[in-house]
């Protein structure tokens, strides 16, 4: 499954949006789809 993820490669660097491949969940994992977000954003710096 192709996804878009916010990624940073080192502490203090800006985040970039990158396309990644998400593997299928393992037998002890579940996949959760976030469909909405409410509230203020989070500072990541």
Residue pairs with C-beta under 8 A, 6 or more apart in sequence:
1 21
1 22
1 24
2 19
2 20
2 21
2 22
3 19
3 20
3 21
3 22
4 17
4 18
4 19
4 20
5 17
5 18
5 20
6 15
6 16
6 17
7 15
7 16
7 17
7 18
7 20
8 14
8 15
8 16
8 44
12 45
15 44
22 31
25 31
